[in-house]
Amino acid sequence: MITTDVTWFNYLVIGWIILAILLLPLLIFVRAPYGRHSNEKWGPMIDNKLGWILMESPSLFMFAILFLIGPVEKTTTSWIFFACWTFHYTNRSFIFPLRTKTNGKKMPLMISLSAVLFNLVNGGINGYFLGFLGPEYSVAWMQTPQFIIGISLFIIGMVINWQSDNILLNLRKPGEGGYKIPQGGLFKYVTSPNFFGEIIEWTGFAIMVWSLPALSFAIWTFCNLVPRGLNHHAWYKEKFGSDYPSDRKAILPGLV
């Protein structure tokens, strides 16, 4: 992946996008076995919190290392891109899992390791682009429609994601187990507003950076989280039956 040949780098990223699209149908019908869908059929199990940290943190570190060591000049604009990525993944890698009330829960080690690969690639191609290949984003870039629309979407998506996570984290009291139907916020409209917020975030990032690697990550986010949201929706309907709000969509308000 580390090459100064932009053409081959673009081929790699296009191939990565194609893989996401090809995997979309499979992900819709196969429930990734972690969280509420976790089971022991996928091999050895590890602590849920540890697994979450292991699978999310590579994106944070890979992106940061490649961005920082790359020769492309670090401008105010590119530092904003860096801040957006690291802010999200610091929360996702460490703060969120340590806030979860899932003591004793397990997840398959294989799922955690496969996510490590996924996050290494996504963090790697975006960090490498901004650190080694990308343009020197000038301060004037912050006045472009791409930047203004993109950062606005990123912030909106992040707020939705965090608000939804907080609702989920506060469903259980300390020492309490089991699942409840989330209420409030965008849960009024969809089963997984946390995923919806993340899709908006990375769509905004792709518009803000206006690069092929950022677009690839937005596509991967969509292809990964829409099936996950559909699986969550089906699970809630199976578990709660007629008690589950019939007018809620799975992940995209009013659509899916």
N, C-alpha and C positions, 0 to 999 in steps of 0.2 A: 504493500500500500504506500510506503514511503518512497515517493518518486517525484522528480521534478517535471515529469512528462504529464502535462495537464490533460492531454487526450486520453491516455491510459487511465488516469484518475477518474475522468468522466465516465469512461466505459465501466469501471468498477462500480461507480455510484449508480449508473443506469441499470446494471445487472442486479444491484441490491434492491432497487425499486421494483424491478420485474419479479424478483423473488417474493417480495411482500405481497404483490398482487396475486401471484400464483398460490400463495399460502392462505389467502383470505377465505376461500371456500372450505378448506380443511379446518381452519380455526373456528368457523361457524359451527361445525358439527362435532368437533372434539373439544370437550371442556378441559382447559388447562387445569391440572389437579393441584391447585393451591388455594389458600383461603377457604371459603365455604365448600369448594369442590375438591378439597384435598382427600387423597386416599393413598393406601400403601401399595397399590399395584404397580407403582412406578419406581420401586426400588427403595433403597435406604432413605430414612427420614432424618431431617435435622430440625432444630428449633426454628420456629416460624420467624422470629425477630432476627436471628442470626442469618437465616436464609435471605431475608429481605435486604439486609445490609450488604451481604455478599453479592447479590445480583444487581443492585442499583448503583453501588458506589463506583464500579469500574467506569461508568459513563462520566462521572464527576472527575475522576483522576485522569483518565485518558484525554478528555477534552482539555483540561487545565494544563497538563504537561505539554501537549503538542502546541497549544496556543502560546504558551509562555516561552518555549524554546525556539519557536519559529522565527525566521528573520524578518517577516513582514512587520513594518512599523506599527506599533500599538498606538492607536489614536483614541480620542475620547469616545468616538462612535464604537470602535471595536471593543473597548472596555465595557461599554454598555451591553454588547452582545455577550461578552464573558460573564458579566454580572447576572444577566438573565438566566444563562445556563447553570451557573454555579449556585445561584440562589434557589432555583427549582430543585436541583439534585442534592444540595445539602439537606434540604427539607425531606426529600423523598428517600435519601439514603440513610439518614441518621435520626432526624427529629421525628418523622412520622412513625417509623417502626418502634422507637422507644416510647412513644405515646400510646401505642396500641395496648389494649387490655386483653391480650391473647396468651397469657401465661400458660405454658403446657401444650400449646398447639404446635403441630409439626407440619412440615412441607417436604416434598420429595427433593432430595439432593440433586437429582437429575434436572429438575425444573430450574433450580437455582443456577446450576452450571450452564444450562442452555441460555438463560437470561444474561449470564456474564458475557457470553459470546456476542449476543445481540447488542448489549450496551457498549462493549468494547468497539464494535464496528461503528455504531452510530456516534458515539463520543469521539472515536478516532477520525472518521472522515470529516466531521464538522470542525474539530480542533485543528486537524491538519490543513484544511482549507483556509481557515482564518489565520493560522500561524505561518503557513508556508506558501500558499498559492493565491490567496484572495487579494483583492485590491486593497490599497490603503484607504479605507473608508474615511473621507474627510469630514470635518464638522458640518459642511454643507449637506452631507447625506442626511443629517437629522432634519432637514427642511423638506425632504422629498416626500411625496405621497406614500411611497412604500414604507418608509420609516415610521411616519406618523400613524398610518393605519395599522402597521404591524405591531408596534409597541403598545398601541391602544388595545388591540385584540389580545396580546400577550398578558397584559395586566388584567383585563376582564376575565380571561380564562383562568388565570392564577387565583383571582378572588373567588370565582365559582368553585374551583378545585379545593381550595382551602376551606371555604365555608361548608362545602359538602363533606369533606373529611372530618371537620369538627362535629358535624351532626352525627356522623357514623360513630366517631370515637366516644361521643357522650351518650350513646344509646344504652351502654352497659354501665351499671354502677360497679365500684370496686368489688371484685370477687364474684360478680354475677356472670353467668354464662348464657348460652342460647342466643337466638336471633329475634329481632323485633322489626316491625315495619317502620322504616325511617319516615319522618314527617318534617315539613318545613323547607324553606329555600326552594330550589328547583326540584326537590323530590316530589313536589306537587305535580310536576309534569313528566318526569322521567325516573326510572329506577336507578340510573347511574349518572347523576349530574357531575360527580367527581371525574368520571371519564370524559364527559362532554366538555367540562372545563379544560381538561388536558388537551383535547383535540383542538379547542380554540387557541390555547396557549401556543402550541407548536405550529399551527397554521399561521398565527401572528408572527412567530419567529421566522418562519420561511419567507413571509412577505417582507419583514423588516431587514433581513440579511440579503434576500434576493439572490440566493445561490442554489445550485443543484443539490449539494449535500443537505442543506436545510430543508429543501423540498422533500428529499428522500425521507428525512426523519418525520416530517408531517404526514407523509403517506404511510410510513410504518406505524405511526401512532394511530392513525385511522384504522388501518387493517388489523391492528392488534386489539384495540379497545372496543371497536364496534362489535366484533364477535364476543368479546368478554362481557360487554353490556347485555347482549342478547341472551347469553348463558345465565347471567345474573337474573335477568327478567324472568326467564323460564323457571329458574330455581325458586324464586319468590312465589310465583304463581302455583308451583307444585306444592310448596310448603304451607302457604297460607290460604290457598284456594279462593273461595268467594270473599274472604276478608281482605284480599289484596285489591287496592283501587284499580278498577277495570279501565279507567280512562288514562292511566299512565302508559307512556311509551317506554321503550327500553333505554335509549340513550340520546336520540336526537329529538328534541321537543316537536310534537306535531307530525313527525315523519316516521321514525323507526323506534 
